[in-house]
Amino acid sequence: MDNQGKIVFRPFMDTPEVLGAPEKLKRLRHPLFAWTRLRPIFAQHTSLEHEALQRNARGCRCVVEIGVAEGASALALREVMAIDGTLYLIDPFHLSRFRWINAQKRAAKTAVSRCATAKVTWIDEFSFDAVRSWDRPIDFLFIDGDHTEEGVIRDWSEWHRFVRPGGRVAFHDARIFEKGWPKEGDGPVKVVNSLFRDQPLHNWRIIEEVHSLVIVERT
Ligand SMILES: C[S@@+](CC[C@H](N)C(=O)[O-])C[C@H]1O[C@@H](n2cnc3c(N)ncnc32)[C@H](O)[C@@H]1O
């Protein structure tokens, strides 16, 4: 656990972080326990991915995250981006069984508010709805929402045109690595392979790959 009380591991995946997680924390997996602060928020990425996200979003003014969950990656981005920038957090939080409580959304809002720099705009919508009214250049885009192949392609197709030259896009769960969870047939893996490896896309290149994270830059 780090000094801000957030835990950086991916539940139920075969990674050293998961294997090291105390049993008690695994039993308290429901977001209600994060919202009521009976456990830290669960990051759905590894500690090395966490560092890579922060390295690539450092100093950015317009940061967009598609797929927020309990807010661990959102907090990571807010901590390092420009203090006068804006972090747009897109997630409909539709997976909650008790919509009127929506513990995941509450846990995320509490977590992200731990950092006071940069403005935060919550967009409680699906990314394909949010994009309809979007019109700003983006410095850093994190795609971690719908993990189906169609969902990842859709997010890429609808959002990448807003990324300014020199801006970056990070895909999560998009790369196979030793003892990792992604598989050949997973949506993000297939999309990243076809866009950036099989026939590299003009004006885009892979600049960093860490565990399941692939970061591309608009040249
Ligand atoms: C893997 S989790 C995100 C994990 C988070 N980025 C982290 O690293 O801690 C996926 C999230 O995407 C959201 N989601 C699914 N489809 C979406 C879409 N089309 N637009 C925005 N969010 C979506 C889900 O509600 C869920 O909270």
Ligand as a Chemical Component Dictionary entry (heavy atoms), coordinates in Angstrom:
data_LIG
# 
_chem_comp.id                   LIG 
_chem_comp.type                 NON-POLYMER 
_chem_comp.pdbx_formal_charge   0 
_chem_comp.three_letter_code    LIG 
# 
loop_
_chem_comp_atom.comp_id 
_chem_comp_atom.atom_id 
_chem_comp_atom.alt_atom_id 
_chem_comp_atom.type_symbol 
_chem_comp_atom.charge 
_chem_comp_atom.model_Cartn_x 
_chem_comp_atom.model_Cartn_y 
_chem_comp_atom.model_Cartn_z 
_chem_comp_atom.pdbx_ordinal 
LIG C1  C1  C 0  -11.592 -1.553 -15.982 1  
LIG S1  S1  S 1  -12.667 -0.409 -15.217 2  
LIG C2  C2  C 0  -11.708 1.061  -15.159 3  
LIG C3  C3  C 0  -10.524 0.974  -14.199 4  
LIG C4  C4  C 0  -9.827  2.264  -13.889 5  
LIG N1  N1  N 0  -9.410  2.976  -15.088 6  
LIG C5  C5  C 0  -8.605  1.978  -13.029 7  
LIG O1  O1  O 0  -7.514  1.740  -13.600 8  
LIG O2  O2  O -1 -8.689  1.975  -11.790 9  
LIG C6  C6  C 0  -13.846 -0.119 -16.482 10 
LIG C7  C7  C 0  -14.883 0.969  -16.196 11 
LIG O3  O3  O 0  -15.387 1.374  -17.471 12 
LIG C8  C8  C 0  -16.734 1.729  -17.351 13 
LIG N2  N2  N 0  -17.301 1.672  -18.718 14 
LIG C9  C9  C 0  -17.712 0.603  -19.433 15 
LIG N3  N3  N 0  -18.088 0.969  -20.672 16 
LIG C10 C10 C 0  -17.900 2.317  -20.751 17 
LIG C11 C11 C 0  -18.092 3.298  -21.766 18 
LIG N4  N4  N 0  -18.542 2.983  -23.002 19 
LIG N5  N5  N 0  -17.807 4.589  -21.485 20 
LIG C12 C12 C 0  -17.305 4.936  -20.276 21 
LIG N6  N6  N 0  -17.095 4.058  -19.269 22 
LIG C13 C13 C 0  -17.385 2.768  -19.509 23 
LIG C14 C14 C 0  -17.309 0.773  -16.321 24 
LIG O4  O4  O 0  -18.424 1.350  -15.689 25 
LIG C15 C15 C 0  -16.102 0.572  -15.379 26 
LIG O5  O5  O 0  -16.194 1.418  -14.258 27 
# 
loop_
_chem_comp_bond.comp_id 
_chem_comp_bond.atom_id_1 
_chem_comp_bond.atom_id_2 
_chem_comp_bond.value_order 
_chem_comp_bond.pdbx_ordinal 
LIG C1  S1  SING 1  
LIG S1  C2  SING 2  
LIG S1  C6  SING 3  
LIG C2  C3  SING 4  
LIG C3  C4  SING 5  
LIG C4  N1  SING 6  
LIG C4  C5  SING 7  
LIG C5  O1  DOUB 8  
LIG C5  O2  SING 9  
LIG C6  C7  SING 10 
LIG C7  O3  SING 11 
LIG C7  C15 SING 12 
LIG O3  C8  SING 13 
LIG C8  N2  SING 14 
LIG C8  C14 SING 15 
LIG N2  C9  SING 16 
LIG N2  C13 SING 17 
LIG C9  N3  DOUB 18 
LIG N3  C10 SING 19 
LIG C10 C11 SING 20 
LIG C10 C13 DOUB 21 
LIG C11 N4  SING 22 
LIG C11 N5  DOUB 23 
LIG N5  C12 SING 24 
LIG C12 N6  DOUB 25 
LIG N6  C13 SING 26 
LIG C14 O4  SING 27 
LIG C14 C15 SING 28 
LIG C15 O5  SING 29 
# 
